[in-house]
């Protein structure tokens, strides 16, 4: 059975909601093992053992979160040239835009020679004040449904060998 590894970081809960929805969608497919891990918990062995990935990050100061950066820093070289061609997708929980965080993940994934299987899914919370930025997030049902669909599609393509 193939394994889909979903790696996330969250500070206010929005990204975790998105990652869980993607995991639920992938699990519902029933054809792949799904591992949902916080970025701090992921080792190079976890990356090497997975057949595909979903990277889920908040946008922090127009970039991926520090914990996601740390994950990539710790696992990039041990996995380099060992995961070429594997599929990935991206989830970004953004306050205003999210495109730069998505671009950062795309650049790292390009270095790993991963294959994007969907455009980055960016959910904008419109949090712009310090209070709104730090407040726990609630992701709307329509956005969570899109995350579920991304997880289901990624799992199905992985299981069928399409990616």
DRENSE-979818 format. One record per atom (N, C-alpha, C): x, y, z; atom name; residue in one letter. Coordinates in pm, whole numbers. Atoms other than C-alpha are relative to their C-alpha. Example, Ala and Ser with C-alpha at 12.3 -4.5 7.8 and 13.67 -1.06 7.14 Angstrom:
BEGIN
x,y,z,atom,type
89,-119,0,N,A;
1230,-450,780,CA,A;
90,120,0,C,A;
-82,-119,-6,N,S;
1367,-106,714,CA,S;
-77,109,73,C,S;
END
This chain:
BEGIN
x,y,z,atom,type
84,-118,0,N,X;
0,0,0,CA,X;
88,124,0,C,X;
-76,-125,7,N,X;
128,346,-88,CA,X;
-36,90,117,C,X;
17,-90,-114,N,X;
167,618,175,CA,X;
1,145,-45,C,X;
6,-144,21,N,X;
61,982,155,CA,X;
35,66,133,C,X;
-46,-71,-120,N,X;
246,1200,408,CA,X;
-48,144,-9,C,X;
48,-138,-8,N,X;
71,1523,506,CA,X;
75,67,114,C,X;
-86,-70,-96,N,X;
309,1761,681,CA,X;
-58,139,21,C,X;
62,-130,-26,N,X;
167,2069,853,CA,X;
68,71,115,C,X;
-29,-81,-118,N,X;
241,2352,1089,CA,X;
-117,95,17,C,X;
109,-94,-28,N,X;
-17,2570,1258,CA,X;
29,72,130,C,X;
-7,-74,-126,N,X;
-25,2839,1523,CA,X;
-139,36,49,C,X;
135,-44,-39,N,X;
-391,2939,1518,CA,X;
-108,-98,-43,C,X;
95,107,29,N,X;
-553,2616,1398,CA,X;
-52,-7,-142,C,X;
54,2,136,N,X;
-645,2713,1041,CA,X;
67,-104,-88,C,X;
-71,96,84,N,X;
-376,2509,870,CA,X;
-28,-143,44,C,X;
33,135,-48,N,X;
-450,2208,1091,CA,X;
-137,-43,-50,C,X;
132,34,54,N,X;
-816,2221,989,CA,X;
10,-40,-147,C,X;
-17,30,142,N,X;
-711,2225,625,CA,X;
70,-135,-20,C,X;
-75,125,11,N,X;
-460,1941,671,CA,X;
-87,-119,40,C,X;
89,109,-41,N,X;
-714,1729,858,CA,X;
-105,-29,-106,C,X;
99,20,107,N,X;
-970,1784,583,CA,X;
64,-76,-117,C,X;
-71,72,107,N,X;
-713,1672,323,CA,X;
22,-145,40,C,X;
-21,137,-50,N,X;
-633,1368,538,CA,X;
-130,-79,-3,C,X;
130,67,4,N,X;
-1003,1287,569,CA,X;
-36,-41,-143,C,X;
28,32,140,N,X;
-1045,1305,192,CA,X;
87,-113,-51,C,X;
-93,105,43,N,X;
-739,1090,134,CA,X;
-35,-134,64,C,X;
36,123,-71,N,X;
-847,836,396,CA,X;
-128,-61,-57,C,X;
127,48,55,N,X;
-1196,812,245,CA,X;
21,-80,-128,C,X;
-31,77,120,N,X;
-1035,684,-74,CA,X;
28,-146,34,C,X;
-22,135,-48,N,X;
-930,380,127,CA,X;
109,-79,-70,C,X;
-99,75,79,N,X;
-649,291,-108,CA,X;
144,36,32,C,X;
-135,-37,-41,N,X;
-348,458,57,CA,X;
3,16,151,C,X;
-21,-32,-142,N,X;
-209,487,407,CA,X;
26,149,9,C,X;
-15,-145,-16,N,X;
-232,846,527,CA,X;
66,27,134,C,X;
-68,-43,-122,N,X;
8,994,779,CA,X;
-7,151,9,C,X;
11,-143,-25,N,X;
-67,1339,921,CA,X;
97,32,113,C,X;
-104,-29,-100,N,X;
240,1475,1102,CA,X;
28,150,8,C,X;
-47,-138,-21,N,X;
333,1809,1255,CA,X;
142,10,-53,C,X;
-133,-20,61,N,X;
641,1953,1086,CA,X;
114,-34,96,C,X;
-105,32,-98,N,X;
841,1913,1410,CA,X;
26,-149,15,C,X;
-9,144,-20,N,X;
776,1538,1411,CA,X;
59,-75,-119,C,X;
-38,69,123,N,X;
886,1459,1056,CA,X;
151,-14,-9,C,X;
-142,29,17,N,X;
1222,1294,1003,CA,X;
29,-26,-148,C,X;
-33,39,137,N,X;
1411,1230,680,CA,X;
-53,-139,-35,C,X;
52,134,27,N,X;
1308,865,713,CA,X;
-149,2,-34,C,X;
142,-14,32,N,X;
941,970,711,CA,X;
-17,46,-145,C,X;
7,-52,137,N,X;
998,1165,389,CA,X;
35,-111,-100,C,X;
-44,107,91,N,X;
1183,875,227,CA,X;
-101,-113,-8,C,X;
95,112,-3,N,X;
916,623,330,CA,X;
-132,32,-71,C,X;
126,-40,62,N,X;
629,821,175,CA,X;
9,-6,-152,C,X;
9,4,147,N,X;
514,788,-186,CA,X;
-50,131,-57,C,X;
50,-130,42,N,X;
356,1134,-203,CA,X;
-18,89,121,C,X;
-2,-98,-109,N,X;
319,1451,1,CA,X;
-106,108,-20,C,X;
74,-125,-2,N,X;
87,1733,95,CA,X;
68,87,106,C,X;
-65,-96,-90,N,X;
266,2032,249,CA,X;
-103,106,37,C,X;
101,-95,-47,N,X;
37,2253,463,CA,X;
66,99,96,C,X;
-67,-103,-79,N,X;
163,2582,603,CA,X;
-86,125,12,C,X;
56,-135,-3,N,X;
34,2912,730,CA,X;
95,93,-74,C,X;
-83,-107,55,N,X;
157,3222,557,CA,X;
39,88,118,C,X;
-51,-86,-108,N,X;
376,3409,807,CA,X;
91,104,-62,C,X;
-80,-110,55,N,X;
506,3748,697,CA,X;
36,-27,-146,C,X;
-12,27,144,N,X;
455,3651,329,CA,X;
96,-115,-30,C,X;
-91,114,19,N,X;
650,3325,371,CA,X;
-59,-124,68,C,X;
39,119,-74,N,X;
615,2967,487,CA,X;
36,21,147,C,X;
-29,-16,-143,N,X;
616,2929,864,CA,X;
142,-47,32,C,X;
-134,40,-43,N,X;
944,2890,1047,CA,X;
11,-150,25,C,X;
-3,144,-26,N,X;
852,2536,1152,CA,X;
2,-80,-130,C,X;
-7,68,130,N,X;
790,2437,788,CA,X;
140,18,-60,C,X;
-137,-23,49,N,X;
1123,2596,694,CA,X;
96,-93,72,C,X;
-84,91,-76,N,X;
1286,2396,973,CA,X;
-15,-144,-51,C,X;
23,134,56,N,X;
1123,2076,840,CA,X;
79,-17,-129,C,X;
-71,11,127,N,X;
1262,2142,493,CA,X;
151,3,22,C,X;
-143,-6,-30,N,X;
1604,2236,636,CA,X;
53,-135,50,C,X;
-45,127,-60,N,X;
1625,1908,831,CA,X;
-9,-118,-97,C,X;
25,118,85,N,X;
1502,1679,554,CA,X;
47,15,-144,C,X;
-29,-25,141,N,X;
1608,1840,227,CA,X;
119,-84,-51,C,X;
-118,70,51,N,X;
1960,1701,185,CA,X;
-4,-151,20,C,X;
11,145,-12,N,X;
1894,1355,329,CA,X;
-92,-63,-105,C,X;
94,54,99,N,X;
1610,1315,75,CA,X;
39,36,-144,C,X;
-36,-48,134,N,X;
1778,1491,-220,CA,X;
42,-115,-90,C,X;
-25,103,103,N,X;
1791,1270,-532,CA,X;
-51,-139,39,C,X;
54,130,-42,N,X;
1605,994,-345,CA,X;
-152,-5,-9,C,X;
147,-5,10,N,X;
1244,1110,-394,CA,X;
-45,61,-132,C,X;
29,-61,130,N,X;
1259,1236,-752,CA,X;
-129,-56,-59,C,X;
120,39,72,N,X;
928,1230,-939,CA,X;
-121,-28,86,C,X;
116,28,-86,N,X;
705,1177,-636,CA,X;
-97,119,-4,C,X;
100,-106,8,N,X;
378,1376,-633,CA,X;
-10,81,130,C,X;
26,-83,-117,N,X;
301,1665,-403,CA,X;
-109,102,-32,C,X;
96,-110,7,N,X;
35,1926,-336,CA,X;
25,93,118,C,X;
-26,-102,-101,N,X;
32,2241,-124,CA,X;
-130,62,50,C,X;
108,-74,-65,N,X;
-214,2396,122,CA,X;
62,118,73,C,X;
-48,-119,-70,N,X;
-162,2752,248,CA,X;
-119,69,65,C,X;
98,-79,-74,N,X;
-368,2925,517,CA,X;
58,141,10,C,X;
-58,-133,14,N,X;
-309,3293,439,CA,X;
-86,107,64,C,X;
73,-115,-51,N,X;
-403,3620,599,CA,X;
-40,94,-111,C,X;
31,-95,106,N,X;
-391,3817,279,CA,X;
21,-55,-141,C,X;
-33,37,138,N,X;
-235,3644,-22,CA,X;
43,-146,-12,C,X;
-46,138,0,N,X;
-39,3322,30,CA,X;
85,-43,-117,C,X;
-70,45,120,N,X;
121,3315,-312,CA,X;
151,-13,20,C,X;
-145,12,-22,N,X;
476,3375,-187,CA,X;
33,-127,77,C,X;
-21,125,-73,N,X;
448,3088,62,CA,X;
-11,-119,-95,C,X;
16,107,99,N,X;
322,2866,-220,CA,X;
121,-7,-93,C,X;
-120,-3,86,N,X;
614,2978,-440,CA,X;
122,-58,71,C,X;
-113,55,-74,N,X;
863,2893,-166,CA,X;
-6,-153,0,C,X;
12,145,2,N,X;
728,2539,-142,CA,X;
27,-54,-140,C,X;
-25,43,138,N,X;
730,2511,-521,CA,X;
150,-4,-32,C,X;
-145,-2,25,N,X;
1098,2608,-532,CA,X;
71,-114,69,C,X;
-60,112,-74,N,X;
1190,2354,-266,CA,X;
-36,-131,-69,C,X;
45,122,67,N,X;
982,2085,-439,CA,X;
69,-17,-135,C,X;
-74,7,127,N,X;
1153,2170,-769,CA,X;
140,-53,25,C,X;
-133,51,-35,N,X;
1490,2112,-603,CA,X;
-3,-149,32,C,X;
17,142,-31,N,X;
1363,1777,-478,CA,X;
-46,-79,-124,C,X;
50,58,126,N,X;
1235,1712,-833,CA,X;
-133,-73,21,C,X;
133,53,-21,N,X;
885,1645,-705,CA,X;
-92,49,-112,C,X;
95,-33,105,N,X;
584,1662,-937,CA,X;
-127,58,64,C,X;
124,-62,-50,N,X;
303,1907,-854,CA,X;
-119,-67,-67,C,X;
117,68,56,N,X;
-32,1732,-899,CA,X;
-126,88,5,C,X;
111,-94,-6,N,X;
-256,2034,-833,CA,X;
58,139,25,C,X;
-45,-134,-37,N,X;
-224,2411,-812,CA,X;
-7,16,152,C,X;
7,-22,-144,N,X;
-156,2537,-459,CA,X;
-142,42,40,C,X;
131,-37,-51,N,X;
-478,2559,-259,CA,X;
23,100,114,C,X;
-22,-108,-97,N,X;
-472,2891,-74,CA,X;
-136,43,55,C,X;
120,-49,-68,N,X;
-740,2981,181,CA,X;
38,130,69,C,X;
-29,-131,-58,N,X;
-743,3348,273,CA,X;
-98,31,113,C,X;
83,-31,-116,N,X;
-871,3435,621,CA,X;
-23,150,17,C,X;
10,-146,-4,N,X;
-831,3813,568,CA,X;
36,57,136,C,X;
-45,-49,-131,N,X;
-670,3847,912,CA,X;
110,103,-23,C,X;
-95,-108,28,N,X;
-492,4182,900,CA,X;
44,78,124,C,X;
-41,-70,-122,N,X;
-480,4322,1253,CA,X;
73,-98,90,C,X;
-68,92,-92,N,X;
-256,4181,1527,CA,X;
-98,-93,72,C,X;
98,81,-70,N,X;
-567,4061,1711,CA,X;
-56,-110,-91,C,X;
56,97,95,N,X;
-713,3889,1402,CA,X;
104,-104,-40,C,X;
-107,93,40,N,X;
-379,3735,1307,CA,X;
22,-105,109,C,X;
-27,91,-112,N,X;
-332,3580,1654,CA,X;
-122,-79,46,C,X;
125,66,-41,N,X;
-697,3473,1697,CA,X;
-10,-140,-64,C,X;
24,131,61,N,X;
-785,3104,1645,CA,X;
-84,14,-127,C,X;
68,-10,130,N,X;
-902,3051,1288,CA,X;
-111,-102,-11,C,X;
108,91,38,N,X;
-1219,2893,1157,CA,X;
-4,-1,-152,C,X;
2,13,145,N,X;
-1198,2763,802,CA,X;
-142,-39,-42,C,X;
137,22,47,N,X;
-1530,2772,616,CA,X;
-17,-137,-65,C,X;
31,134,51,N,X;
-1700,2451,505,CA,X;
36,-16,-148,C,X;
-34,10,143,N,X;
-1654,2525,133,CA,X;
150,-17,-20,C,X;
-146,12,10,N,X;
-1279,2569,181,CA,X;
47,-136,51,C,X;
-37,133,-50,N,X;
-1255,2252,389,CA,X;
-36,-108,-102,C,X;
40,95,105,N,X;
-1442,2066,114,CA,X;
104,-2,-113,C,X;
-105,-6,103,N,X;
-1180,2186,-137,CA,X;
126,-74,48,C,X;
-115,71,-56,N,X;
-907,2055,95,CA,X;
-24,-151,-2,C,X;
34,143,7,N,X;
-1087,1719,120,CA,X;
17,-52,-142,C,X;
-10,41,141,N,X;
-1108,1703,-260,CA,X;
146,-12,-43,C,X;
-142,8,33,N,X;
-736,1776,-291,CA,X;
61,-125,59,C,X;
-50,122,-63,N,X;
-658,1498,-44,CA,X;
-48,-124,-71,C,X;
56,116,68,N,X;
-892,1253,-217,CA,X;
62,-18,-138,C,X;
-59,9,134,N,X;
-756,1335,-562,CA,X;
146,-42,3,C,X;
-140,37,-13,N,X;
-397,1308,-450,CA,X;
13,-148,36,C,X;
-4,142,-40,N,X;
-463,972,-282,CA,X;
-40,-90,-116,C,X;
47,83,111,N,X;
-655,835,-580,CA,X;
106,-9,-110,C,X;
-104,1,102,N,X;
-386,938,-828,CA,X;
122,-79,43,C,X;
-113,76,-54,N,X;
-117,792,-604,CA,X;
-31,-150,-6,C,X;
37,142,-3,N,X;
-305,462,-563,CA,X;
-7,-60,-140,C,X;
14,50,137,N,X;
-373,431,-937,CA,X;
130,7,-81,C,X;
-127,-13,72,N,X;
-14,512,-1031,CA,X;
-2,107,-107,C,X;
9,-109,97,N,X;
-122,819,-1228,CA,X;
114,99,20,C,X;
-109,-94,-30,N,X;
139,1032,-1054,CA,X;
127,-80,21,C,X;
END
